[in-house]
Every structure is written in structure tokens, then in C-alpha cells.
Amino acid sequence: MRVSDHGHTEAEIAARIGNPPGKGVLRDAIYGAIDGTVTTFAIVAGVAGAGLSPFVIVVLGLANVLADGFSMAAANYSGSKAEQDNARRIRKIEERHIEEFPSGERREVQEILSRMGLAGSVLEEATEAIVSDKERWIALMMEGEYGLGGIDPHPLRAAATTFVAFLLAGMIPLVPFLLQLDGAFFLSAITTMMTFFGIGAIKSNWSLTTWWRSAAETMAIGGTAAALAYFVGSLLHV
């Protein structure tokens, strides 16, 4: 069974539909890991291109991992929280509209269901079934009128995932310098490209793209950013 497959027994369907997983943390993890690797190696490449000491690379790299990682996590938290607050605001509006304009809201339910292909007596029966339950009514309006699902985002989880992924991936380009290895910049470049490749390969598990194409695409994006940073740094060589 592939990871994306699921069972279709009555019990499995009831459990899955009754407890949907939501969007999860995949986007936050990939976003944090790629950005952590790109920005840290961009600093490494830029400073190395400028001919500055490994100590400067380590200091600036660590500062980036902590400060930029926290900044990204905070931004992700704020964005997810705003999304959550907006959904709650819209829900309050729908609750008030149902109380004050029930006939108009009922017609909106009919319109949503008719666009799903229902008509005639089936449409009337489905509409009556929806509006007879206020929670069901609000849920349909949230999705059909505003395109909002019934699952709230998790701001703290999104922020924590982004920060941890950024921290772990962002430290990789710095390891050769922290260990004071010979050819540290070359080793940093190799491990960074391997990280991009690995992130892309893992990401393919949740897409229709082959693992090698996803890995190559991610590595090309990260490599381009690193090359640009090194080029700019080389112009400032001291």
C-alpha cells in the first residue's frame, strides 16, 4: 500500500471523514528547511567570496540560523493566526446572518447545492437537511461561500515546525567551519547541495513528480541562490 492510499471499509471511511488530518506540517517543514539551507549557505558563500575569515562565517551563520529562523517562525505564526482569526470572524458573520436573514441564507444553501449538481426534489430535501442543523449549515456556508474548510490552522505548531526545520537544515552549511575542517567551504557546498537534493527527494513523496526530478529542481533553486551570493561576495573581495 502506498502512503497516500487508504482503506474503504465502512469503519475506515467513518473514522477518516470524521477526523480529517488538515493540511499538516509538510509545507512548514519544507519551507523552513529550504529557506534555512539557502539563507545560511548564501551567507557562507557571500562571506567566503569576500575573502573573510572562517570565524566571521561562523558568527554570521549562527546569527542567521537563530535570528532568521525565529523571524520566519514568528511570521508563520502571525500568518496562521490571522488566517484562524479571519475564519472565526467569518463564522460570526454567518451565525448572525442565519439569525437575521434565514430565508436569504437558505437560498444561498440552495445555490451552493445546485452548483454541485442537485436539482428538483433532491435539492429541496438536501437543503432542508442542511438548514435543520445550524452547525452543518454554517460549515456549508463557510466552505461554499468563502472557500474555508472546517479545520482551523495551528499557529504554534506551524511556527515550531518552521523554526526546527530551519535550525536543523540551516546548521548543515556551518558544520565544516565549526569543526575547522580543511577545505571547509568546498565541504560546505557539497553538504548543502546534498541537503537540497535530500529535501527535494523527500518532498516527492507528497507530489506526482518523480523523486529525482523533485530533487534536481530543489537543488537547482538552492544552488542558484548560493551562486548569486558567492558572486556578490566575490565583487567585494578584500
C-alpha positions, 0 to 999 in steps of 0.5 A: 500500500502506498502512503497516500492510499487508504482503506474503504471499509465502512469503519475506515471511511467513518473514522477518516471523514470524521477526523480529517488530518488538515493540511499538516506540517509538510509545507512548514517543514519544507519551507523552513528547511529550504529557506534555512539551507539557502539563507545560511549557505548564501551567507557562507558563500557571500562571506567566503567570496569576500575573502573573510575569515572562517570565524566571521562565517561562523558568527554570521551563520549562527546569527542567521540560523537563530535570528532568521529562523525565529523571524520566519517562525514568528511570521508563520505564526502571525500568518496562521493566526490571522488566517484562524482569526479571519475564519472565526470572524467569518463564522460570526458573520454567518451565525448572525446572518442565519439569525437575521436573514434565514430565508436569504441564507437558505437560498444561498444553501440552495445555490451552493447545492445546485452548483454541485449538481442537485436539482428538483426534489433532491435539492429541496430535501438536501437543503432542508437537511442542511438548514435543520442543523445550524452547525452543518449549515454554517460549515456549508456556508463557510466552505461554499461561500468563502472557500474555508474548510472546517479545520482551523490552522495551528499557529504554534505548531506551524511556527515550531515546525518552521523554526526546527526545520530551519535550525536543523537544515540551516546548521548543515552549511556551518558544520565544516567551519565549526569543526575547522575542517580543511577545505571547509567551504568546498565541504560546505557546498557539497553538504548543502547541495546534498541537503537540497537534493535530500529535501527535494527527494523527500518532498516527492513523496507528497507530489506526482513528480518523480523523486529525482526530478523533485530533487534536481529542481530543489537543488537547482533553486538552492544552488542558484541562490548560493551562486548569486551570493558567492558572486556578490561576495566575490565583487567585494573581495578584500 
